[in-house]
Amino acid sequence: MKKIIFLIFSFNLILYGNPLMAERKNSYHRGFFLGGNGMICAMYKIGDISENKAKQYIGWNKSYILENRNIDFKVKNYAENYRFTGGNKDCNRLID
């Protein structure tokens, strides 16, 4: 069951938006950020990883988006303010 959930959330990294049309270049990076956070949150809720590990992984995901030079400013702002968007209320306490 855990492998199936991991597979579902990893597809979110690849298939966010329409992969055949490169109209929105930010959709890939935003999908990478959201898919990573969703997968880590699901693994935390299931009990596969502890709260400290989940915070660490989400921190790595966020720092990758914020420190990468090739990522657009809009996506960086979205990642910085993700806690306040209300997108995932259950795992907001994991985001530092």
Secondary structure, DSSP 8 states (H G I E B T S, - for coil): -HHHHHHHHHHHHHSSS-TT--S-THHHHHHHHHHHHHHHHHHHHHTSS-HHHHHHHHHHHHHHHHH-TTS-HHHHHHHHTGGGTTS-GGGGGG--
